[in-house]
Amino acid sequence: MSVRHALLAFLSEGPKYGLQLRQEFEKSTGDVWPLNVGQVYTTLQRLERDELIESDDRGRKPGRKRCSVSPRPVAKSSTRG
C-alpha cells in the first residue's frame, strides 16, 4: 500500500484533516507503519497539485485545511485533422 493511495482511500469516505488521515493510516496498519505528519502534508500537497483532491480552509483556524476528493476532471480530447 502506498501512502498516496491510502490517503485517497480515506478521503473517499469524506473530508478529513491531515492529522485525522495520519491516525487512520496508523490504525489501518496496526501501528506497524508509523507515518510522519510531514509526509502526510507533502502527499496532500502533491494530490492537490495533481487535482485529485481539493482543500477548504473557509471558517477554520489559520493553517487548518480540510481535504476532500476532487470531482473527476474531464478528460481533454484531442482532435485530429
DATA-V17813 format. One record per backbone hydrogen bond with DSSP energy under -1.0 kcal/mol. CO is the residue of the C=O (numbers start at 1). NH is the residue of the N-H. E is the energy in kcal/mol with one decimal. If there is no record, write none. Layout:
co | nh | e
CO | NH | E
CO | NH | E
This chain:
co | nh | e
2 | 6 | -2.4
3 | 7 | -2.8
4 | 8 | -2.0
5 | 9 | -2.2
6 | 10 | -2.4
7 | 11 | -2.5
8 | 12 | -1.5
10 | 13 | -1.1
11 | 14 | -1.1
16 | 67 | -3.0
17 | 21 | -2.1
18 | 22 | -2.2
19 | 23 | -2.3
20 | 24 | -2.4
21 | 25 | -2.5
22 | 26 | -2.6
23 | 27 | -2.3
24 | 28 | -2.4
25 | 29 | -1.4
26 | 31 | -3.4
27 | 30 | -1.2
29 | 32 | -1.4
36 | 40 | -1.4
37 | 41 | -2.1
38 | 42 | -2.3
39 | 43 | -2.2
40 | 44 | -2.5
41 | 45 | -2.3
42 | 46 | -2.0
43 | 47 | -2.5
44 | 48 | -2.3
45 | 49 | -2.5
46 | 50 | -2.2
47 | 52 | -2.8
47 | 53 | -1.0
48 | 51 | -1.5
52 | 70 | -2.3
54 | 68 | -2.3
56 | 66 | -2.4
57 | 60 | -1.5
61 | 64 | -2.1
66 | 56 | -2.1
67 | 16 | -2.2
68 | 54 | -2.8
